[in-house]
Amino acid sequence: MKIGFFGLLTIVFVTLKLIGVIDWSWVWVLAPLWGGFVLFFMIVFALMVFEIAYLKGK
């Protein structure tokens, strides 16, 4: 099992938060966990927009 970029970034942010280096809200510390979901939905949205534009052009 490998840790991806967003997982590693989350571990770094949590570590920095726990040792007091950063004073961010936990929402932002855990924000990299949303990265994969956000990327997925952006791709799906872009594909939907392109499909609609293609169908209108027919």
C-alpha positions as CSV (number, residue, x, y, z in Angstrom):
1,M,0.0,0.0,0.0
2,K,1.4,3.4,-1.0
3,I,0.6,6.8,0.3
4,G,-0.2,9.3,-2.4
5,F,0.7,13.0,-2.6
6,F,-2.4,14.2,-0.8
7,G,-2.0,11.6,2.0
8,L,1.6,12.6,2.6
9,L,0.7,16.2,2.6
10,T,-2.0,15.5,5.2
11,I,0.5,13.7,7.4
12,V,2.9,16.6,7.2
13,F,0.2,19.2,8.0
14,V,-1.2,17.2,11.0
15,T,2.4,16.7,12.3
16,L,3.1,20.5,12.0
17,K,-0.3,21.3,13.7
18,L,0.4,18.9,16.6
19,I,3.9,20.2,17.3
20,G,2.6,23.8,17.1
21,V,4.4,25.0,14.0
22,I,1.2,26.0,12.2
23,D,-1.9,27.5,13.8
24,W,-4.4,26.6,11.1
25,S,-7.9,25.4,11.6
26,W,-8.3,21.7,11.5
27,V,-10.5,22.1,8.4
28,W,-7.5,23.4,6.5
29,V,-5.0,21.0,8.0
30,L,-7.2,18.1,6.7
31,A,-8.0,19.9,3.4
32,P,-5.5,17.7,1.3
33,L,-7.9,14.8,2.0
34,W,-10.4,16.6,-0.2
35,G,-7.9,16.9,-3.0
36,G,-8.8,13.6,-4.7
37,F,-12.5,14.3,-4.5
38,V,-12.2,17.8,-5.8
39,L,-10.0,16.7,-8.7
40,F,-12.5,13.9,-9.6
41,F,-15.5,16.3,-9.6
42,M,-13.7,18.9,-11.6
43,I,-12.9,16.3,-14.3
44,V,-16.5,15.0,-14.3
45,F,-17.8,18.6,-14.5
46,A,-15.5,19.5,-17.4
47,L,-16.5,16.3,-19.3
48,M,-20.2,17.2,-18.8
49,V,-19.6,20.7,-20.2
50,F,-17.7,19.4,-23.2
51,E,-20.4,16.8,-23.9
52,I,-23.2,19.5,-23.7
53,A,-21.2,21.8,-26.0
54,Y,-20.7,18.9,-28.4
55,L,-24.3,17.9,-28.5
56,K,-25.4,21.5,-29.1
57,G,-23.0,21.7,-32.1
58,K,-24.7,18.8,-33.8
